[in-house]
């Protein structure tokens, strides 16, 4: 039995592609995580970055050695979508 998921299906995997260092990486649920973190009303940039990374790591494998690169990529994405949504 095969399962087909449409793009509108809430069970479908949601990937966002970000440039992390020299690579383009597909990360699951980044859009939802960014909106959730925005709703926390955190004030400090470092707090936001830590929260983004910790939540993204719950659903994506990110080696600790790459944390800094991912933080910068996630911060860029977060900043961009928050400028659009304000």
C-alpha positions as CSV (number, residue, x, y, z in Angstrom):
1,X,0.0,0.0,0.0
2,X,1.4,3.4,-0.9
3,X,0.5,6.7,0.6
4,X,0.2,9.8,-1.5
5,X,0.7,13.2,0.1
6,X,-0.3,16.4,-1.6
7,X,1.5,19.7,-1.0
8,X,-1.6,20.8,0.9
9,X,-1.6,17.7,3.1
10,X,-0.7,18.5,6.7
11,X,1.2,15.2,6.9
12,X,3.5,16.2,4.0
13,X,7.1,17.0,4.8
14,X,7.7,20.8,4.6
15,X,11.3,21.6,3.6
16,X,13.0,25.0,3.3
17,X,16.2,25.2,1.4
18,X,18.9,27.4,3.0
19,X,22.4,28.2,2.1
20,X,24.5,26.9,4.9
21,X,28.2,27.7,4.4
22,X,28.9,26.6,0.8
23,X,26.1,24.1,0.6
24,X,22.3,24.4,0.1
25,X,20.5,22.3,2.7
26,X,16.9,21.2,2.9
27,X,15.6,21.6,6.5
28,X,12.2,20.3,7.7
29,X,9.6,22.6,9.3
30,X,11.8,25.7,9.4
31,X,8.9,27.9,8.4
32,X,6.7,26.7,11.2
33,X,9.6,26.9,13.7
34,X,10.4,30.5,12.7
35,X,6.8,31.5,13.2
36,X,6.7,29.8,16.5
37,X,9.9,31.4,17.7
38,X,8.6,34.8,16.6
39,X,5.5,34.2,18.8
40,X,7.7,33.8,21.8
41,X,8.6,37.5,21.7
42,X,12.2,37.0,22.5
43,X,14.1,40.3,22.6
44,X,17.8,39.3,22.4
45,X,19.3,38.2,19.0
46,X,21.4,35.5,20.7
47,X,18.3,34.1,22.5
48,X,16.4,33.9,19.2
49,X,19.3,32.2,17.4
50,X,19.7,29.6,20.2
51,X,15.9,28.9,20.2
52,X,15.8,28.6,16.4
53,X,18.8,26.1,16.4
54,X,17.5,24.0,19.3
55,X,14.0,23.6,17.7
56,X,15.4,22.9,14.2
57,X,17.7,20.3,15.7
58,X,14.7,18.5,17.1
59,X,13.5,17.5,13.6
60,X,16.7,17.8,11.5
61,X,20.2,16.3,12.0
62,X,22.7,19.1,12.5
63,X,26.2,18.1,13.7
64,X,27.4,20.2,16.6
65,X,30.5,21.2,14.5
66,X,28.2,23.0,12.1
67,X,26.1,24.9,14.6
68,X,27.6,28.3,13.8
69,X,26.9,27.9,10.1
70,X,23.3,26.8,10.7
71,X,22.7,29.6,13.2
72,X,23.7,32.2,10.6
73,X,21.6,30.6,7.9
74,X,18.6,30.3,10.2
75,X,19.0,33.9,11.4
76,X,19.1,35.1,7.8
77,X,15.9,33.2,7.1
78,X,14.2,34.4,10.3
79,X,15.2,38.0,9.7
80,X,14.0,37.9,6.1
81,X,10.5,36.4,6.8
82,X,10.0,38.8,9.8
83,X,10.7,41.8,7.6
84,X,8.1,40.6,5.1
85,X,5.4,39.7,7.8
86,X,5.6,43.0,9.8
